[in-house]
């Protein structure tokens, strides 16, 4: 039976925060040392949170939408900074979808 949509337990939030910070630091170091990225910290942040968001999605935790909203919001700014406004617009749309997804999943979790 597939998992039902639920809220992240306290331990899950702690794991998600710790994993996000560790991944962010590791990915930033890799980008600084081995690439010519002009925005290594922002790139690492969005990648780290995307990994954690996917992990939370696999557990069907409603709060994963908040993670995606953070990723999308930072990505909008990143693409505007890089001069790619159309892609920034796409991520703005993703932000709206993340808000809608969170509202829907929160309702589903409450109904369970």
Protein Blocks (a to p, Z undefined) as FASTA:
>chain_A
ZZddddddfklmmmmmmmmmmmmmmmmmmmmmmmccfblmlmmmmmmmmmmmmmmmmnop
aklmmmmmmmmmmmmmmmmmnopaklmmmmmmmmmmmmmmmmmmmmmmmmZZ
